[in-house]
Amino acid sequence: MSYVRQNYHVISMDELIKSLRLGEKLPRRSIVATFDDGNMPTLRLASPILEEFHIPVTVFLSAGSPLDENNLIWTDLLRWWLKLTQLNHYSVRLNGHVCEWKLTELTERLRAIREISRKLKLMDNEERKKAMKQLERDLGVKTSELPQEWLLTNNQIKFLSQKQIKFGAHTMTHSILSRTSLQDARYEIFESKRWLENVLNEKVRHFA
């Protein structure tokens, strides 16, 4: 962030959109900082740094159902399952192909996370949900083993919105919109915006 502040013209998402709508030329080397998903450990680390360097940031939040019940979005669940599983080897059929991964080293687990996530994102939403249920059974990680303070609560969202952080909507369940029906996509978009506006008690202007 020190490098960004020294070498770029940092603007907010609001400033960017206003300039684009008015057809104004942006200052040279303009940059906007954003985070996707937004978990508490990341923002606990990032918030004081962003304040120190006066960098505005937009965090795009997936709602879950609801965040206060620690209902992790599927991408986070996948990461935690593969981090915590006791398995040293895993094979599964995804998209019609049997895939295998060694899980003895951290680098191997990170590779498995990356590759499985990529395959799941290519599935239709309902197929992905079925695959996630199979992964949950196979990897054998109990809900009690998952982190208890991972997601932002509504009160934390309100508190952080008073800092350098603004929030935008990012679907309800982190579904891949190009893989959902139009009806489901509309629900994911509009309900996540409505949910976040109710939390913040203000208009939400941005969506990722």
C-alpha angles and dihedrals in degrees: 000000000000088000091048092050092049098045107032141050101244116210134171125250088250091056092048095051092045091053093047093049093049092045091239120157112247119234114264115276093013115174136183122205119216138167125205121220097353118219125196099247091052095047092042086059097039102043099072091043092051090049093048093055095034093238116160113215136187117217116201108212129200109213105218114189093299123334092215090068091057093244100167119213115248096256090057092044091054091051093048094045092053092044095050103034117117091217118112093193132029135186127180138164111245125171089353095306130103109231127189134197135182112226102188097106132044091240089055092051091049090051091050091050091051096046098042091047090052091051094047091052089060092057128091111260095255093047090051091052090053091048090050091054089053092048090050091053095043099045092047101211113156121226089238089062093059119097113273098206102042103110127059116254121221091256091052091050090053092048095049092047087067090060129059089300129100124182133226131185121263106177128281100265104013091254119168101252095205087059097050133079118263090250093053092044091053090051093049092049103040098036093049089052092047092047093052093046089054091051095047098032089223139090116282109218104180138059132183 
